[in-house]
Amino acid sequence: MIIQHRMTSCYAWFLALTILVFCSATSGVHAENADKPFTLIHHDHPLVGKIWDVTAQQYITRDQLLLKVLASDYVLLGETHDNIKHHEEHGWMISALSRQKPGIAVAFEMVNQEQADTVNKSENLTTGKLLDILEQAKTGWEYKKYYRPVFESIVNAKLKIYPADLDRPTMMNVVSKGEDHTPDQLKSLLERNPLPPEEQEALKKEIEETHCGMINEEMTRAMMTGQRVRDAAIGNNLYTLKKSDTPAVVLVAGSGHIRKDRGAPMYLKAQDKTASILTIAWMEADEEGMDPKAYGTRWGRDTLPFDYVVFTPAADRPDPCEEMKKFMQHKKNHGKKSGE
């Protein structure tokens, strides 16, 4: 379950970038469920619906969480990409925040600049029209399948959308050629905020585990570089948006990007030192995981690396390691045939 939870973010990223094709091992799974999201399970789990205050080590209510959101300059919403419940909750959060702070800026990990420009210039925008625009880009993100609730909140509140991540060509260049090819502004940000050796080792271990031990050292190092550069880019883009005098900036991204110990908040805080940054991760409940404090191990920590965690049902997805094994075997067999 832990590997399943964290691997979905990797899958969506590298499928979208089309750099490391082994992450498309789950493509067969998505083909079988082309029109509807994965079924949700563990609805009756004791943690489902509860909100955990990581610092205070206690549960809070939705109203209490919303008060924290309203008082923040940046609100970072974390998700598991193929869990429809997370997107429904994000839609609720954006709607509630926008009613109190009209004109908030909402940045998405899964939206690029061209998509955002087209959406923001569109007249008589509907949710269907917005989703059609996003789908035309063929990014690999399943907008209509999972993200309708989030973008419906955007349309209803008449908000603009913004890209949070690096553009694809730049990211491909960084991952394939190395960190030296990072844009100068981000390179400086990374140099001023290096990951300590123990954090580098933790990131390396996480990437190896989420890829089921099936990738080599070169791939692992490329992913480590890509993750750090992307987190720095997200932090920088959020800071740029806030400087435009918006009342608040919201990020929608995979939960790995909003972790406080080494994700985008670290680079954001380095640039906007006095800002209030709130991180909220929507997290799938494990069947046997009854203690919210114990979920820190899912992130390689004794303590969860977020401000708040909202527990949800889990997506009933196949074992990603089994899917990856099938894919790797397919690639191996295909390679043999090509060489014959």
Secondary structure in CASP SS format (residue, H / E / C, confidence):
PFRMAT SS
TARGET T0000
AUTHOR 0000-0000-0000
METHOD secondary structure of the structure
MODEL  1
M C 1.00
I H 1.00
I H 1.00
Q H 1.00
H H 1.00
R H 1.00
M H 1.00
T H 1.00
S H 1.00
C H 1.00
Y H 1.00
A H 1.00
W H 1.00
F H 1.00
L H 1.00
A H 1.00
L H 1.00
T C 1.00
I C 1.00
L C 1.00
V H 1.00
F H 1.00
C H 1.00
S H 1.00
A H 1.00
T H 1.00
S H 1.00
G H 1.00
V H 1.00
H H 1.00
A H 1.00
E H 1.00
N C 1.00
A C 1.00
D C 1.00
K C 1.00
P C 1.00
F C 1.00
T C 1.00
L E 1.00
I E 1.00
H C 1.00
H C 1.00
D C 1.00
H C 1.00
P C 1.00
L C 1.00
V C 1.00
G C 1.00
K C 1.00
I E 1.00
W E 1.00
D E 1.00
V C 1.00
T C 1.00
A C 1.00
Q C 1.00
Q E 1.00
Y E 1.00
I E 1.00
T C 1.00
R H 1.00
D H 1.00
Q H 1.00
L H 1.00
L H 1.00
L H 1.00
K H 1.00
V H 1.00
L H 1.00
A C 1.00
S C 1.00
D C 1.00
Y E 1.00
V E 1.00
L E 1.00
L E 1.00
G E 1.00
E E 1.00
T C 1.00
H C 1.00
D C 1.00
N C 1.00
I H 1.00
K H 1.00
H H 1.00
H H 1.00
E H 1.00
E H 1.00
H H 1.00
G H 1.00
W H 1.00
M H 1.00
I H 1.00
S H 1.00
A H 1.00
L H 1.00
S H 1.00
R H 1.00
Q H 1.00
K C 1.00
P C 1.00
G C 1.00
I C 1.00
A E 1.00
V E 1.00
A E 1.00
F E 1.00
E C 1.00
M C 1.00
V C 1.00
N C 1.00
Q H 1.00
E H 1.00
Q H 1.00
A H 1.00
D H 1.00
T H 1.00
V H 1.00
N H 1.00
K H 1.00
S C 1.00
E C 1.00
N C 1.00
L C 1.00
T C 1.00
T H 1.00
G H 1.00
K H 1.00
L H 1.00
L H 1.00
D H 1.00
I H 1.00
L H 1.00
E H 1.00
Q H 1.00
A C 1.00
K C 1.00
T C 1.00
G C 1.00
W C 1.00
E C 1.00
Y H 1.00
K H 1.00
K H 1.00
Y H 1.00
Y H 1.00
R H 1.00
P H 1.00
V H 1.00
F H 1.00
E H 1.00
S H 1.00
I H 1.00
V H 1.00
N H 1.00
A C 1.00
K C 1.00
L C 1.00
K C 1.00
I E 1.00
Y E 1.00
P E 1.00
A C 1.00
D C 1.00
L C 1.00
D C 1.00
R H 1.00
P H 1.00
T H 1.00
M H 1.00
M H 1.00
N H 1.00
V H 1.00
V H 1.00
S H 1.00
K H 1.00
G C 1.00
E H 1.00
D H 1.00
H H 1.00
T C 1.00
P C 1.00
D H 1.00
Q H 1.00
L H 1.00
K H 1.00
S H 1.00
L H 1.00
L H 1.00
E H 1.00
R H 1.00
N C 1.00
P C 1.00
L C 1.00
P C 1.00
P H 1.00
E H 1.00
E H 1.00
Q H 1.00
E H 1.00
A H 1.00
L H 1.00
K H 1.00
K H 1.00
E H 1.00
I H 1.00
E H 1.00
E H 1.00
T H 1.00
H C 1.00
C C 1.00
G C 1.00
M C 1.00
I C 1.00
N C 1.00
E H 1.00
E H 1.00
M H 1.00
T H 1.00
R H 1.00
A H 1.00
M H 1.00
M H 1.00
T H 1.00
G H 1.00
Q H 1.00
R H 1.00
V H 1.00
R H 1.00
D H 1.00
A H 1.00
A H 1.00
I H 1.00
G H 1.00
N H 1.00
N H 1.00
L H 1.00
Y H 1.00
T H 1.00
L H 1.00
K H 1.00
K C 1.00
S C 1.00
D C 1.00
T C 1.00
P C 1.00
A C 1.00
V E 1.00
V E 1.00
L E 1.00
V E 1.00
A E 1.00
G E 1.00
S H 1.00
G H 1.00
H H 1.00
I H 1.00
R C 1.00
K C 1.00
D C 1.00
R C 1.00
G C 1.00
A H 1.00
P H 1.00
M H 1.00
Y H 1.00
L H 1.00
K H 1.00
A H 1.00
Q H 1.00
D C 1.00
K C 1.00
T C 1.00
A C 1.00
S C 1.00
I E 1.00
L E 1.00
T E 1.00
I E 1.00
A E 1.00
W E 1.00
M E 1.00
E E 1.00
A C 1.00
D C 1.00
E C 1.00
E C 1.00
G C 1.00
M C 1.00
D C 1.00
P H 1.00
K H 1.00
A H 1.00
Y H 1.00
G H 1.00
T H 1.00
R H 1.00
W H 1.00
G C 1.00
R C 1.00
D C 1.00
T C 1.00
L C 1.00
P C 1.00
F C 1.00
D C 1.00
Y E 1.00
V E 1.00
V E 1.00
F E 1.00
T E 1.00
P C 1.00
A E 1.00
A E 1.00
D C 1.00
R C 1.00
P C 1.00
D C 1.00
P H 1.00
C H 1.00
E H 1.00
E H 1.00
M H 1.00
K H 1.00
K H 1.00
F H 1.00
M H 1.00
Q H 1.00
H H 1.00
K H 1.00
K H 1.00
N H 1.00
H H 1.00
G H 1.00
K H 1.00
K H 1.00
S H 1.00
G H 1.00
E C 1.00
END
